[in-house]
């Protein structure tokens, strides 16, 4: 599944513009007997995105533009 979080921008004239920060969270794991390591790919990207979102939420200075945080799946299988 895809996951989205949103932080509204602080500037009323700019908060309809968006900055998108994303990472993929899917992972194949074991497929046809082959191990597909994902900790340095999926795990690190998802963790970094979560830490960015937490830092922005706790910072008293809010971005002027709205921010979308996207964790998306199905990256490994292309356009599906």
TORKOL-4160 file (C-alpha; in steps of 0.2 Angstrom, whole numbers, padded with zeros to 4 digits, m for minus):
80
<pt num="1" X="0000" Y="0000" Z="0000"/>
<pt num="2" X="0005" Y="0018" Z="m0003"/>
<pt num="3" X="0006" Y="0030" Z="0012"/>
<pt num="4" X="0004" Y="0049" Z="0012"/>
<pt num="5" X="0006" Y="0062" Z="0025"/>
<pt num="6" X="0003" Y="0081" Z="0022"/>
<pt num="7" X="0009" Y="0097" Z="0031"/>
<pt num="8" X="0000" Y="0112" Z="0026"/>
<pt num="9" X="0011" Y="0127" Z="0021"/>
<pt num="10" X="0012" Y="0142" Z="0033"/>
<pt num="11" X="0010" Y="0155" Z="0019"/>
<pt num="12" X="m0008" Y="0157" Z="0013"/>
<pt num="13" X="m0002" Y="0164" Z="m0004"/>
<pt num="14" X="0010" Y="0149" Z="m0007"/>
<pt num="15" X="0002" Y="0134" Z="0003"/>
<pt num="16" X="m0007" Y="0128" Z="m0013"/>
<pt num="17" X="0011" Y="0124" Z="m0020"/>
<pt num="18" X="0018" Y="0107" Z="m0015"/>
<pt num="19" X="0035" Y="0100" Z="m0011"/>
<pt num="20" X="0035" Y="0081" Z="m0013"/>
<pt num="21" X="0047" Y="0070" Z="m0003"/>
<pt num="22" X="0046" Y="0052" Z="m0006"/>
<pt num="23" X="0053" Y="0035" Z="m0003"/>
<pt num="24" X="0048" Y="0017" Z="m0008"/>
<pt num="25" X="0043" Y="0005" Z="0006"/>
<pt num="26" X="0040" Y="m0011" Z="m0004"/>
<pt num="27" X="0052" Y="m0025" Z="m0003"/>
<pt num="28" X="0053" Y="m0042" Z="m0012"/>
<pt num="29" X="0062" Y="m0051" Z="0002"/>
<pt num="30" X="0063" Y="m0069" Z="m0004"/>
<pt num="31" X="0058" Y="m0073" Z="m0022"/>
<pt num="32" X="0061" Y="m0089" Z="m0031"/>
<pt num="33" X="0074" Y="m0094" Z="m0018"/>
<pt num="34" X="0084" Y="m0078" Z="m0020"/>
<pt num="35" X="0086" Y="m0066" Z="m0006"/>
<pt num="36" X="0083" Y="m0047" Z="m0011"/>
<pt num="37" X="0091" Y="m0037" Z="0003"/>
<pt num="38" X="0081" Y="m0021" Z="0006"/>
<pt num="39" X="0088" Y="m0013" Z="0022"/>
<pt num="40" X="0100" Y="m0001" Z="0013"/>
<pt num="41" X="0086" Y="0003" Z="0000"/>
<pt num="42" X="0069" Y="0002" Z="0007"/>
<pt num="43" X="0073" Y="0003" Z="0025"/>
<pt num="44" X="0085" Y="0018" Z="0024"/>
<pt num="45" X="0074" Y="0028" Z="0013"/>
<pt num="46" X="0058" Y="0025" Z="0023"/>
<pt num="47" X="0067" Y="0029" Z="0039"/>
<pt num="48" X="0075" Y="0045" Z="0032"/>
<pt num="49" X="0058" Y="0051" Z="0026"/>
<pt num="50" X="0050" Y="0048" Z="0043"/>
<pt num="51" X="0064" Y="0057" Z="0052"/>
<pt num="52" X="0062" Y="0072" Z="0040"/>
<pt num="53" X="0043" Y="0072" Z="0043"/>
<pt num="54" X="0046" Y="0072" Z="0062"/>
<pt num="55" X="0059" Y="0086" Z="0061"/>
<pt num="56" X="0048" Y="0097" Z="0051"/>
<pt num="57" X="0033" Y="0094" Z="0062"/>
<pt num="58" X="0042" Y="0098" Z="0078"/>
<pt num="59" X="0051" Y="0113" Z="0071"/>
<pt num="60" X="0042" Y="0130" Z="0076"/>
<pt num="61" X="0047" Y="0137" Z="0059"/>
<pt num="62" X="0035" Y="0129" Z="0046"/>
<pt num="63" X="0038" Y="0129" Z="0027"/>
<pt num="64" X="0029" Y="0142" Z="0017"/>
<pt num="65" X="0024" Y="0129" Z="0004"/>
<pt num="66" X="0014" Y="0113" Z="0008"/>
<pt num="67" X="0024" Y="0097" Z="0010"/>
<pt num="68" X="0018" Y="0079" Z="0004"/>
<pt num="69" X="0027" Y="0064" Z="0012"/>
<pt num="70" X="0025" Y="0049" Z="0001"/>
<pt num="71" X="0029" Y="0031" Z="0004"/>
<pt num="72" X="0025" Y="0021" Z="m0012"/>
<pt num="73" X="0025" Y="0003" Z="m0016"/>
<pt num="74" X="0027" Y="m0007" Z="m0032"/>
<pt num="75" X="0043" Y="0001" Z="m0037"/>
<pt num="76" X="0052" Y="m0016" Z="m0040"/>
<pt num="77" X="0039" Y="m0021" Z="m0053"/>
<pt num="78" X="0039" Y="m0006" Z="m0063"/>
<pt num="79" X="0023" Y="0002" Z="m0069"/>
<pt num="80" X="0011" Y="m0009" Z="m0060"/>
